[in-house]
């Protein structure tokens, strides 16, 4: 599971408290980003409101990130870089960041920029720094003295050595090197920072695949072979993937990375053990008519019925015409206004709005239509009958046949 770096709340800039919103943990995969956009549903030219709700292990970045104008794609790029840092590299990043902040303070250089943060994240994976086990000046001074980094101490006796002011030596070395303490470690920059490549503000194009799965052998096996599958795949491709991993079936195989046009589909699938069944779901999604229009509806139904198995998910792809999704409607108020526009002309609607309890009227309409407000818009059956889960529908049919 990827390390969580940021948790963000997304909505439309003009209506940040709208019921058309999304919460997202970063770094997010390409399809996770686009799924969030389907929940927020900004129109062309409409700005996106973004608020960081949780910084997890990077809380120290909060005062600086809050001052920056960062797009979702840029923040996700930074999160992806931070997520790949191991424990020592994470400490190095925090140390390098602390040094950069101090440089800005000393030179009145202003705020830390996004590019600064991205450069530091890239540099934390290079050899431009050293990390020493020392939690304070005394420990640092002893480390430097014991490892012959202070030439003036050459030749002194052990008795005199123990009488040294290690705290003073450590403070002197730290100030001359501009190093910093991070927890129980000392970080020293001794090389040039690496510049990170530029990052676009806008989200990239939607991926050209429906589902992508990277598989590898279980860590206990000690083999770093991996294989990436684009689903749906032919049976021969699945067998070839097993051959590349040297596995018989999917025993001992682990999922390293998943991305899919239905981001949470992997949550109700035992991958890779149910890979053949999941491949059938991928084929069903591919074969849906008008997938651009039908897919948000399918995702809304999966959430509405809290689907937990592939068979049910596949069955829903076969009955999408039984349901209607209206992405433009995200709240009872919008439901009410939509109905008023259906009943009368635009001018009359404008006159009526201030005299109608839109929320109460909208709730009554939703209840009357047996509808629900899903994360993707207003959802109801085409015949306005109560929405039953696929299991309930099956039970209903069986009762009719008896």
C-alpha positions as CSV (number, residue, x, y, z in Angstrom):
1,X,0.0,0.0,0.0
2,X,1.4,3.4,-1.0
3,X,2.4,5.8,1.8
4,X,-0.2,8.5,2.4
5,X,1.3,12.0,2.2
6,X,-1.7,14.4,2.0
7,X,-5.5,14.1,2.3
8,X,-7.4,16.8,0.3
9,X,-10.9,18.1,0.0
10,X,-12.0,19.1,-3.5
11,X,-15.0,21.2,-4.6
12,X,-15.9,24.0,-7.0
13,X,-14.1,27.3,-6.2
14,X,-17.3,29.3,-6.2
15,X,-19.2,26.8,-4.0
16,X,-16.6,25.2,-1.7
17,X,-19.3,23.7,0.5
18,X,-21.2,22.2,-2.4
19,X,-22.5,18.6,-2.1
20,X,-20.6,17.9,-5.3
21,X,-17.2,17.3,-3.7
22,X,-14.5,14.7,-3.3
23,X,-12.0,13.6,-0.7
24,X,-8.8,12.2,-2.0
25,X,-5.6,10.8,-0.5
26,X,-2.4,11.7,-2.3
27,X,-0.4,10.4,-4.1
28,X,-3.4,9.4,-6.2
29,X,-3.3,7.3,-9.5
30,X,-4.3,8.9,-12.8
31,X,-7.8,7.3,-12.7
32,X,-8.3,8.3,-9.0
33,X,-7.7,11.9,-10.0
34,X,-10.2,11.7,-12.8
35,X,-12.7,9.9,-10.5
36,X,-12.5,12.9,-8.1
37,X,-13.2,15.2,-11.0
38,X,-16.3,13.2,-11.8
39,X,-17.5,13.8,-8.3
40,X,-16.8,17.5,-8.2
41,X,-17.9,17.9,-11.8
42,X,-16.4,21.4,-12.6
43,X,-17.6,22.9,-15.8
44,X,-15.1,24.3,-18.4
45,X,-13.3,27.2,-17.0
46,X,-14.6,26.6,-13.5
47,X,-11.8,26.8,-10.8
48,X,-11.2,23.9,-8.4
49,X,-11.2,24.6,-4.7
50,X,-8.6,22.4,-2.8
51,X,-7.9,22.2,0.9
52,X,-5.4,19.9,2.6
53,X,-7.1,18.2,5.5
54,X,-4.2,16.0,6.6
55,X,-0.5,16.1,6.2
56,X,0.2,12.8,7.9
57,X,4.0,12.6,8.6
58,X,4.6,15.9,6.8
59,X,2.8,18.3,9.2
60,X,5.8,20.6,9.2
61,X,5.0,21.5,5.6
62,X,1.6,22.9,6.5
63,X,2.5,26.6,7.2
64,X,4.4,26.7,3.9
65,X,2.1,24.9,1.6
66,X,-0.9,26.9,2.9
67,X,0.8,30.0,1.4
68,X,1.3,28.6,-2.1
69,X,-1.0,28.6,-5.1
70,X,-0.7,24.9,-6.0
71,X,-2.8,22.9,-8.4
72,X,-4.0,19.4,-7.7
73,X,-1.6,17.9,-10.3
74,X,1.4,19.7,-8.8
75,X,0.5,18.7,-5.2
76,X,0.0,15.1,-6.4
77,X,3.4,15.2,-8.1
78,X,5.0,16.4,-4.8
79,X,3.2,13.7,-2.9
80,X,4.3,11.0,-5.3
81,X,8.0,12.1,-4.8
82,X,7.7,12.2,-1.0
83,X,5.9,8.8,-0.9
84,X,8.9,7.0,-2.4
85,X,11.4,8.3,0.3
86,X,12.6,5.6,2.7
87,X,13.1,6.4,6.4
88,X,16.6,7.9,6.1
89,X,15.6,9.9,2.9
90,X,12.6,11.2,4.7
91,X,14.8,12.5,7.6
92,X,17.1,14.0,5.0
93,X,14.2,15.7,3.3
94,X,13.1,17.2,6.6
95,X,16.6,18.4,7.4
96,X,17.2,19.9,3.9
97,X,13.8,21.6,4.2
98,X,14.7,23.1,7.5
99,X,18.0,24.4,6.1
100,X,16.1,25.9,3.1
101,X,13.7,27.7,5.4
102,X,16.6,29.1,7.4
103,X,18.3,30.3,4.2
104,X,15.0,32.1,3.2
105,X,14.9,33.8,6.6
106,X,18.5,34.9,6.5
107,X,18.3,36.3,3.0
108,X,14.7,37.6,3.2
109,X,14.2,35.4,0.2
110,X,10.4,35.0,0.8
111,X,8.4,31.8,1.0
112,X,9.4,28.3,0.1
113,X,8.2,27.7,-3.4
114,X,6.7,24.5,-4.9
115,X,9.8,24.1,-7.0
116,X,12.0,24.3,-3.8
117,X,10.0,21.4,-2.3
118,X,10.2,19.3,-5.4
119,X,14.0,20.0,-5.7
120,X,14.4,18.9,-2.0
121,X,12.4,15.7,-2.6
122,X,14.5,14.8,-5.6
123,X,17.7,15.7,-3.7
124,X,16.8,13.5,-0.7
125,X,17.4,10.5,-3.0
126,X,20.9,11.6,-4.0
127,X,24.2,11.7,-2.1
128,X,24.3,15.5,-1.4
129,X,24.0,15.0,2.4
130,X,25.1,13.0,5.3
131,X,23.0,11.7,8.2
132,X,24.7,11.2,11.6
133,X,23.3,9.6,14.8
134,X,23.3,12.6,17.1
135,X,20.3,14.1,18.8
136,X,22.1,17.2,20.3
137,X,25.3,19.2,20.2
138,X,27.0,17.1,22.9
139,X,26.4,13.8,20.9
140,X,27.5,15.6,17.7
141,X,30.6,16.9,19.3
142,X,31.6,13.5,20.7
143,X,30.9,11.9,17.2
144,X,33.2,14.4,15.5
145,X,35.9,14.1,18.2
146,X,35.9,10.3,18.2
147,X,36.0,10.0,14.4
148,X,39.0,12.4,14.0
149,X,37.1,15.3,12.4
150,X,38.7,17.8,14.7
151,X,42.5,17.8,13.9
152,X,43.4,19.8,17.0
153,X,42.5,16.8,19.2
154,X,45.1,14.5,17.7
155,X,47.3,12.8,20.3
156,X,45.4,13.8,23.5
157,X,45.0,11.2,26.2
158,X,41.8,9.4,27.0
159,X,41.6,11.2,30.3
160,X,41.8,14.7,28.7
161,X,39.5,13.5,25.9
162,X,36.7,12.9,28.4
163,X,37.1,16.4,29.9
164,X,36.3,18.0,26.5
165,X,33.3,20.3,26.0
166,X,31.6,18.1,23.5
167,X,28.5,20.3,23.4
168,X,30.7,23.3,22.5
169,X,32.5,21.4,19.8
170,X,29.2,20.1,18.4
171,X,27.7,23.6,18.4
172,X,30.8,25.0,16.7
173,X,30.7,22.3,14.0
174,X,26.9,22.6,13.5
175,X,27.1,26.4,13.0
176,X,30.0,26.2,10.6
177,X,28.2,23.5,8.5
178,X,24.7,24.9,8.8
179,X,23.5,21.4,9.8
180,X,20.3,20.6,11.6
181,X,18.9,18.1,14.0
182,X,15.9,16.0,13.0
183,X,14.7,13.9,15.9
184,X,17.7,11.8,17.0
185,X,19.7,12.4,13.9
186,X,21.9,15.2,12.5
187,X,21.6,16.2,8.8
188,X,24.4,17.9,6.9
189,X,24.2,19.1,3.3
190,X,27.6,18.7,1.6
191,X,26.6,18.9,-2.1
192,X,24.5,20.7,-4.6
193,X,20.7,20.1,-4.7
194,X,19.2,18.4,-7.8
195,X,16.6,20.3,-9.8
196,X,13.3,18.5,-10.3
197,X,11.8,18.5,-13.8
198,X,8.9,20.9,-14.4
199,X,5.4,19.8,-13.6
200,X,2.2,21.0,-15.4
201,X,-0.6,22.6,-13.5
202,X,-3.3,20.8,-15.4
203,X,-4.2,17.2,-15.0
204,X,-2.8,14.9,-17.7
205,X,-5.1,13.3,-20.3
206,X,-7.2,10.4,-19.1
207,X,-5.1,7.1,-19.3
208,X,-5.4,5.1,-22.5
209,X,-6.0,1.9,-20.5
210,X,-9.1,0.8,-18.5
211,X,-7.3,-1.2,-15.8
212,X,-3.6,-1.6,-15.2
213,X,-2.1,-4.1,-12.7
214,X,1.5,-4.5,-11.8
215,X,2.3,-7.8,-10.2
216,X,5.4,-9.1,-8.4
217,X,6.4,-12.0,-6.2
218,X,5.7,-11.9,-2.5
219,X,8.6,-10.1,-0.6
220,X,9.4,-13.3,1.3
221,X,10.4,-15.0,-1.9
222,X,13.2,-12.5,-2.4
223,X,12.7,-12.1,-6.2
224,X,12.2,-8.6,-7.6
225,X,10.6,-9.7,-11.0
226,X,7.5,-7.7,-11.9
227,X,5.0,-7.8,-14.8
228,X,2.4,-5.2,-15.8
229,X,-1.0,-6.2,-17.2
230,X,-3.4,-4.0,-19.1
231,X,-6.9,-5.4,-18.6
232,X,-9.0,-6.7,-20.2
233,X,-6.3,-9.1,-21.4
234,X,-6.4,-12.4,-23.4
235,X,-6.0,-15.6,-21.5
236,X,-2.7,-16.1,-23.2
237,X,-1.5,-12.8,-21.7
238,X,-2.4,-13.9,-18.2
239,X,-0.6,-17.2,-18.6
240,X,2.4,-15.3,-20.0
241,X,2.4,-13.1,-16.9
242,X,2.6,-16.1,-14.7
243,X,5.4,-17.5,-16.8
244,X,7.4,-14.3,-16.5
245,X,7.0,-14.4,-12.7
246,X,7.9,-18.1,-12.6
247,X,4.6,-18.8,-10.8
248,X,2.1,-21.6,-11.2
249,X,-1.3,-19.9,-10.9
250,X,-1.3,-16.8,-8.7
251,X,0.0,-18.4,-5.5
252,X,2.9,-16.3,-4.1
253,X,2.1,-13.4,-6.4
254,X,1.3,-9.9,-4.9
255,X,-0.2,-6.8,-6.3
256,X,2.4,-4.0,-6.4
257,X,0.3,-1.3,-8.1
258,X,-3.3,-0.9,-9.3
259,X,-5.0,1.8,-11.3
260,X,-8.4,1.5,-12.9
261,X,-11.2,3.5,-14.4
262,X,-13.2,2.2,-11.3
263,X,-10.6,3.1,-8.7
264,X,-12.2,1.2,-5.8
265,X,-12.9,-2.0,-7.8
266,X,-9.8,-3.6,-6.4
267,X,-11.3,-3.2,-2.9
268,X,-14.0,-5.8,-3.5
269,X,-11.7,-8.2,-5.4
270,X,-9.2,-10.6,-4.0
271,X,-6.4,-9.8,-6.3
272,X,-4.5,-11.5,-7.8
273,X,-6.4,-14.7,-6.8
274,X,-9.5,-13.5,-8.6
275,X,-7.7,-12.0,-11.5
276,X,-9.6,-14.1,-14.1
277,X,-12.9,-12.9,-12.7
278,X,-11.6,-9.3,-12.5
279,X,-10.6,-9.6,-16.1
280,X,-14.2,-10.5,-17.0
281,X,-15.3,-7.3,-15.2
282,X,-12.8,-5.3,-17.2
283,X,-14.2,-6.8,-20.4
284,X,-17.7,-6.0,-19.3
285,X,-16.7,-2.4,-18.7
286,X,-15.0,-2.2,-22.1
287,X,-18.1,-3.5,-23.9
288,X,-20.6,-1.1,-22.3
289,X,-22.3,1.1,-24.9
290,X,-21.4,4.8,-24.5
291,X,-18.9,4.2,-21.7
292,X,-18.3,7.9,-21.1
293,X,-22.0,8.3,-20.2
294,X,-22.5,5.0,-18.5
295,X,-19.4,4.7,-16.4
296,X,-20.4,7.4,-13.8
297,X,-23.8,5.6,-13.5
298,X,-22.1,2.3,-12.9
299,X,-19.8,3.8,-10.2
300,X,-22.8,5.4,-8.6
301,X,-24.6,2.1,-8.5
302,X,-21.6,0.3,-7.1
303,X,-21.5,2.8,-4.3
304,X,-25.3,2.9,-3.7
305,X,-25.5,-0.9,-3.4
306,X,-22.1,-1.2,-1.6
307,X,-21.1,-3.9,-4.0
308,X,-18.5,-6.4,-2.5
309,X,-18.2,-9.0,-5.2
310,X,-17.3,-9.1,-8.9
311,X,-20.3,-11.1,-10.0
312,X,-22.7,-8.3,-8.8
313,X,-20.5,-5.7,-10.4
314,X,-20.7,-7.5,-13.7
315,X,-24.5,-7.9,-13.4
316,X,-24.8,-4.1,-12.9
317,X,-23.1,-3.5,-16.2
318,X,-25.9,-5.4,-17.9
319,X,-28.8,-3.4,-16.5
320,X,-27.6,0.2,-16.7
321,X,-30.5,1.3,-18.9
322,X,-32.8,0.6,-16.0
323,X,-31.3,3.6,-14.2
324,X,-30.9,7.4,-14.8
325,X,-28.1,9.5,-13.5
326,X,-28.2,13.3,-13.6
327,X,-24.7,14.6,-12.9
328,X,-25.8,18.2,-12.9
329,X,-27.8,17.7,-9.7
330,X,-25.9,17.4,-6.4
331,X,-28.3,18.7,-3.8
332,X,-31.9,18.9,-2.8
333,X,-31.8,22.6,-3.8
334,X,-30.6,21.8,-7.3
335,X,-33.3,19.1,-7.5
336,X,-36.0,21.7,-6.7
337,X,-34.6,24.3,-9.1
338,X,-34.4,21.6,-11.9
339,X,-38.1,20.7,-11.3
340,X,-39.2,24.4,-11.3
341,X,-37.5,24.8,-14.7
342,X,-39.4,21.8,-16.0
343,X,-42.7,23.2,-14.7
344,X,-42.4,26.8,-15.9
345,X,-40.3,29.4,-17.8
346,X,-36.9,30.7,-16.6
347,X,-38.3,34.1,-15.6
348,X,-41.0,32.6,-13.4
349,X,-38.4,30.4,-11.8
350,X,-36.3,33.4,-10.9
351,X,-39.4,35.0,-9.2
352,X,-40.3,31.8,-7.4
353,X,-36.9,30.9,-6.0
354,X,-36.9,33.4,-3.1
355,X,-40.4,32.2,-2.0
356,X,-39.8,28.4,-2.0
357,X,-38.0,26.3,0.6
358,X,-35.8,24.7,-2.0
359,X,-34.2,22.3,0.4
360,X,-37.5,20.9,1.7
361,X,-39.1,20.8,-1.7
362,X,-36.0,19.1,-3.2
363,X,-36.0,16.4,-0.4
364,X,-39.7,15.7,-1.1
365,X,-39.0,15.3,-4.9
366,X,-36.1,13.0,-4.2
367,X,-38.2,10.9,-1.9
368,X,-41.2,10.9,-4.3
369,X,-38.9,9.6,-7.2
370,X,-37.2,7.0,-5.0
371,X,-34.0,8.7,-5.9
372,X,-30.7,9.2,-4.1
373,X,-28.0,11.8,-4.2
374,X,-24.9,9.7,-5.2
375,X,-21.3,11.1,-5.3
376,X,-21.8,11.3,-9.0
377,X,-25.2,13.0,-9.2
378,X,-28.9,12.3,-8.7
379,X,-29.6,8.6,-9.3
380,X,-33.0,6.9,-9.7
381,X,-34.6,4.0,-11.6
382,X,-35.9,4.8,-15.1
383,X,-39.4,3.7,-13.9
384,X,-39.1,5.6,-10.6
385,X,-39.7,2.4,-8.7
386,X,-37.7,1.8,-5.4
387,X,-34.0,1.0,-6.1
388,X,-33.4,-2.6,-5.0
389,X,-29.9,-4.2,-4.9
390,X,-29.2,-6.9,-7.5
391,X,-29.7,-9.5,-4.7
392,X,-33.1,-8.0,-3.8
393,X,-34.1,-7.9,-7.5
394,X,-33.2,-11.6,-7.8
395,X,-35.2,-12.5,-4.7
396,X,-38.1,-10.4,-6.0
397,X,-38.0,-12.3,-9.4
398,X,-37.9,-15.7,-7.6
399,X,-40.9,-14.8,-5.5
400,X,-42.9,-13.9,-8.6
401,X,-42.0,-17.2,-10.3
402,X,-43.3,-19.3,-7.3
